């Protein structure tokens, strides 16, 4: 993580349901090594996974809640571990992480220049908009 400078890009890796940020460490390291101009390759622990705070089930564990977490990260200053200040943020998500990425792009006041989802099952009221957004 080199931080935001000028026109730097942050690539954010979001894991699947049974995963944690550890699933993406080697990929993020390869991306950083192969793209030295990149501002940051960020691996996140999604809500209630890995090292993120674990809470009782009374706290929502929905795609929208995880999307809000991603939007919050994007609006948090880089000095505090967030993404604010990057010229561009690219979101990559697998499975549950992909649903969170798509939901963030459809329902939050957040616009990434690029996003990639893999192994993502769409469904629900926003599925058509999410599918159109990643094509």
C-alpha positions in Angstrom: 0.0 0.0 0.0 1.7 3.2 -1.2 -1.3 5.5 -0.6 -3.0 8.0 -2.8 -0.8 10.2 -4.8 -1.8 12.2 -7.9 -3.8 9.8 -10.1 -3.3 6.6 -8.1 -5.6 3.7 -8.1 -6.8 1.4 -5.3 -7.8 -2.1 -6.2 -10.0 -3.6 -3.5 -10.4 -7.4 -3.2 -13.6 -8.6 -1.6 -13.8 -12.3 -0.5 -16.6 -14.8 -0.7 -19.0 -16.2 2.0 -16.6 -18.7 3.6 -13.5 -16.6 3.2 -11.5 -13.8 4.6 -9.0 -11.3 3.3 -6.4 -14.0 3.5 -7.9 -15.5 0.3 -6.7 -12.5 -1.7 -3.2 -11.9 -0.1 -1.2 -13.6 -2.8 -3.2 -12.1 -5.6 -2.9 -8.6 -4.1 0.8 -9.0 -3.6 1.2 -10.1 -7.3 -0.9 -7.1 -8.5 1.3 -4.7 -6.4 4.5 -6.3 -7.7 3.4 -6.2 -11.3 1.8 -2.8 -11.2 4.3 -0.6 -9.3 2.4 2.6 -10.2 -0.7 1.3 -8.4 -1.6 3.3 -5.3 -2.7 0.2 -3.3 -3.9 -3.3 -3.5 -6.3 -3.6 -0.6 -7.7 -6.8 0.9 -10.7 -6.4 3.1 -12.4 -8.7 5.6 -16.1 -8.4 4.9 -18.6 -7.8 7.7 -18.4 -10.5 10.4 -15.5 -12.3 8.6 -11.8 -12.7 9.4 -10.5 -9.8 11.5 -13.5 -7.5 11.0 -15.6 -6.9 14.1 -17.9 -9.8 14.8 -21.3 -8.9 16.0 -24.5 -10.6 17.0 -27.1 -11.4 14.3 -29.2 -8.3 15.4 -26.8 -6.3 13.2 -27.7 -6.7 9.5 -25.6 -9.1 7.5 -27.1 -8.2 4.1 -25.6 -7.3 0.7 -26.8 -3.8 1.3 -25.0 -3.5 4.7 -21.8 -4.8 3.1 -22.2 -2.4 0.2 -22.5 0.4 2.8 -19.3 -0.8 4.4 -17.5 -0.6 1.1 -18.9 2.9 0.5 -17.8 3.9 4.0 -14.3 2.6 3.3 -14.2 4.7 0.0 -15.2 7.8 2.0 -12.7 7.3 4.8 -9.4 9.2 4.5 -6.5 7.1 3.4 -4.6 8.2 6.6 -7.3 6.3 8.5 -7.0 3.2 6.4 -9.7 4.2 3.9 -9.9 4.9 0.2 -10.6 8.7 0.1 -8.0 10.4 -2.0 -7.5 7.8 -4.6 -8.2 9.0 -8.2 -9.8 5.7 -9.0 -11.1 2.7 -7.0 -11.5 -0.7 -8.7 -13.7 -3.2 -6.7 -13.1 -6.9 -7.3 -15.4 -9.4 -5.6 -15.9 -13.1 -5.5 -19.2 -14.7 -4.6 -20.6 -12.8 -1.6 -18.0 -10.1 -2.2 -19.2 -9.8 -5.7 -22.7 -9.3 -4.6 -21.5 -6.6 -2.2 -19.6 -4.9 -5.0 -22.6 -5.0 -7.4 -24.9 -3.8 -4.6 -22.6 -0.9 -3.8 -22.6 0.2 -7.4 -26.3 0.0 -7.7 -27.7 1.3 -4.4 -25.0 3.5 -2.8 -23.9 7.0 -3.6 -20.6 5.5 -4.9 -19.3 5.1 -8.4 -16.3 3.1 -9.2 -14.6 3.5 -12.6 -14.3 -0.3 -12.9 -15.6 -3.4 -11.1 -15.1 -7.1 -11.5 -17.3 -9.8 -10.0 -16.7 -13.6 -10.2 -18.9 -16.5 -9.1 -21.7 -14.2 -8.1 -25.3 -15.3 -8.0 -27.7 -12.5 -8.7 -31.2 -12.2 -7.4 -33.5 -9.9 -5.7 -35.0 -6.5 -6.7 -31.8 -5.0 -8.0 -30.5 -8.0 -9.9 -31.2 -6.6 -13.4 -29.5 -3.3 -12.6 -26.5 -5.0 -11.1 -26.2 -7.4 -14.1 -26.4 -4.4 -16.5 -23.8 -2.5 -14.5 -21.1 -5.2 -14.9 -21.6 -5.9 -18.6 
